[in-house]
Amino acid sequence: MLTKRTYSATVLLVALAFPVAALAAGGDGDRDRGAGGRTGGPAVKRVDLSPLTRPVRSLHRAIDAGVRRIRRQRRAHLGEERRRALATLPGGVSLSTLEAIASCESGGDPTIVSSDGSYRGKYQFSYGTWASVGGSGDPAAAPEAEQDYRAALLYSHAGSSPWPVCG
């Protein structure tokens, strides 16, 4: 598996190698006219870059495929990590119940704050409710896993009543 540093170095090396190879390949030896069509100005060597289009496209496809693979692996890893962290939710609350409440309350955004600032975080806790389940500080600043745990605690004690619209 490529590390971020190795991957970046490889991409940089390839990005530098293609223009160098194109310039080394050269053209037919003709020189362009200088500025304003005059001769005697700075000469520019014509280089045919068409042979590089196919390898460049191939490189772009390979990079895109690699990025998609890395993103899939990251999502799978984060999903598995979250499932493990929430495997022992208090009171037997299901993860799907919490996800439904969070989706309705905040769209699943753990940092969101209501327009008047009263309700905060993924489950739109008030400061008082947050403190009642052992939370401290700002619910919207707490890690998502802690918000999930505190919401499960609240649900196991009070059912869906703290979320009258979404519960």
N, C-alpha and C positions, 0 to 999 in steps of 0.2 A: 504494500500500500504506500502510495506516495504521500509524503508529508507536504504541508503547505509550502514550506521553503523549497523543497525539491521540485515541486510542481511549478512554482513561480520561476525558479532558475531554468527549468527546462523550456518553459514558454518563452522566456527572455532570450535564451540561446537560439531557439528556432526563429524567433522574430528578427534577430540580428543576422542570422545565417542567410535567409532568403534574399534580402536586398544585396548583401555582399556577393552572393552567388550570381545574382542577376547582373551586377556591374562587372563581375569577372568574366561572364559569358560574352559580354560585348555585343556590338551590333555588326553592321557590314562595313564599318570603318568610315562611313560618311560623317561629315560634320554639319551641324545646323548653322544657319547664318546667325550672326549676333543680333543685338537689339535693333529694331527698326529695319531689318532686312539687309543691313550692311554686312559686308564680309570684313573680316579682320577683327571682329568683336570676340568676346569670349566664346569659345567653341564648346558645344555640348555634344557628347557622343550619344548617338541613338542606341537605345537598348530595347530589344524586343522582350517584353515581359509575359507574352502569351503562354510560353511553356510553363510558367509558374502558377497560372490560374488553377489548374487541376490540383497540384499539390497543396496550394493554399486552401482551396475548398475542402480538401480531404482533412487538412489540419483543423480547420474550423469545425467540421463535423465531429472529429475525434475529441476536440476540446468540449464541444457542446454535450456529447455523450458522457464524457467524464464528469462534467459538472452535474448533469442529471443524476448520474449514479451516486455521486457524493451526496447530493441533496436527499435522494431516496434513503441512503444509509443513515444520514443524520436524522431524518424524520422517524425512521424505524427505531433508531437507538433512543431518541427522546421519548417516543411513545412507549417503548418497553420500560424505560427508566421511570416514567410517570406511573405506569401500571403497577410496577413493583412498589413504588412509594405509597400508592393508594390501595395496595392489596388488603391492608388491615384497617379499613375505615371504621370509625366508631359506630356502634349501634347497627351494624350490618347495612348501612346506606350503600346503595349501588352507585357505581361510577356514572352509569347512564342517567340516573336521577340528578346527580350534581351537574353533569354536562348540560342537561335540559334547563335547569335553573340558571346556570351561568350564561347559556346562550340567550335566554330570554332577558335576563337582567342587564347584561353588559356586552352581549355579543361575544363573550368569552375573553374579553380584554381585562387582564388583572390590574392594569394601571388606571383604568377609567374612573372619573369622578363625576358625580351628578352635577347638573348645571348650578345648583345652589350650594354645592359642596357638602351636603349632609350625608350622602351615601357614597361609599368609596370601594373600589376594587371589583373583582370579578363577580362577587355575589352582592354587591352594593350594601355592605355593612355600614351601620351607623357606628360612631365611636363607642357608644354605650353597649350595643349588641356585640361588637368586636371584643370589648373588654370582658363581657359576660361569659365568653367562651375561652377566656385565657389569652386573648390577643393583646399586644401592647403596641403603642405607636399608631401610625397611619396604616389602615388596612390596604390601601392602594400601593403602599411602599413595601408591603410584606411579600416574600416569595410566593409564587403561585401555589406551590405545594402546601405551604402553610395556610393559604386562603382556602384551599380544598379541604384540608384537615379541619379547620375551624368551622367551615360550612357543614361538614359532615357531623361534627359535634352538635352544632345548633339544630340540625335536622333531626338528629337522634333524640334530642331533648324536647323540641317543640314541633316537630313535624314540618309541614309546609306553611304553617301560619306566618312565619317571618317574611314570607314571599307571597303576599296575597294574590298578586296577579300571575306570577310565574311558577308558584309552587304546586 
